[in-house]
Amino acid sequence: MSVEPPTLDREDVHVIDDDRFTTDSVALVTGAASGIGRATAIALAVNGLTVAALDVDEDGLAETVADAERFDAAGEVHATPADLTDDEAVIAAVEAAAGLGDLRFVANVAGLQHVAPLEEFPMAVYDTMQDVMVRAPTLISKHALPHIREAGLGAVGNMASVHGYYVTSDKVAYNVAKFGLRGLTQSIAAEGDGDVRSFSVSTGYVKTPLVVDQIPDTAEERGITEREVVEDVMLGQSRATEMMEPVDVANLFVFGFSELGSHLNGGDLTFDDGMTLTYE
């Protein structure tokens, strides 16, 4: 079982030949300073898109921009600092993205985690997590949809999780948010009128800071070792022996946004190593 730091190499990015994957088309990506968000921003830029990379972590965004430049990406990544708990900042970020070209794609990736039983869960933390993972994607989508319609055909992709199908204990805010994102995905699809598609991406555990950082808390909460958290809690139902890499998830967004995903609307790309549907 591996929890080694993730790697991101240009050859791991899947490149799709798509007429809309040009620098005239803009993709807005949240959570772009690290993990899946960073990998998604870079993968879309490698595929030729102009990317508005959103995050509150400006240093992390600078690293994302540098990585895209290091990969000699065909598209450019623009650091777009924004606090997803601030409505005005979120709306301004959408308009900034639209100012870069034809805003066609949105990848709502940003996420938070807090491990605590429901009886002890701090509601201030709960509210922040809902703001970042449900309210902000909804607000972004609300203001992005007119731009996407004007551009002509586009899509909103939301980073859900196996926790949008079933839950694990001590993660109530995360569980509720991921179920909510699947509802948002289907709502956008219902109102897209053929101009705007929507899809979600649901994976098991991915080697990101969010996942790695929760291992000690989960171990303490359950009274087990950190190794047991990885082997039994995170990968116990999985048919795989290693977590996914962030770039593996980024490639799913690339696929979903491309013409190959033209019939993916309201659906979920479930890449979970068998966690939700197979049991021993």
Secondary structure as GFF3:
##gff-version 3
##sequence-region A 1 280
A	DSSP	three_ten_helix	10	12	.	.	.	ID=ss1
A	DSSP	beta_strand	25	30	.	.	.	ID=ss2
A	DSSP	alpha_helix	35	46	.	.	.	ID=ss3
A	DSSP	beta_strand	50	55	.	.	.	ID=ss4
A	DSSP	alpha_helix	58	70	.	.	.	ID=ss5
A	DSSP	beta_strand	77	81	.	.	.	ID=ss6
A	DSSP	alpha_helix	87	98	.	.	.	ID=ss7
A	DSSP	beta_strand	102	108	.	.	.	ID=ss8
A	DSSP	three_ten_helix	118	120	.	.	.	ID=ss9
A	DSSP	alpha_helix	123	130	.	.	.	ID=ss10
A	DSSP	pi_helix	131	135	.	.	.	ID=ss11
A	DSSP	alpha_helix	136	151	.	.	.	ID=ss12
A	DSSP	beta_strand	154	159	.	.	.	ID=ss13
A	DSSP	three_ten_helix	162	164	.	.	.	ID=ss14
A	DSSP	alpha_helix	172	191	.	.	.	ID=ss15
A	DSSP	beta_strand	196	203	.	.	.	ID=ss16
A	DSSP	alpha_helix	209	222	.	.	.	ID=ss17
A	DSSP	alpha_helix	226	228	.	.	.	ID=ss18
A	DSSP	pi_helix	229	234	.	.	.	ID=ss19
A	DSSP	alpha_helix	246	257	.	.	.	ID=ss20
A	DSSP	three_ten_helix	259	261	.	.	.	ID=ss21
A	DSSP	beta_strand	268	271	.	.	.	ID=ss22
###
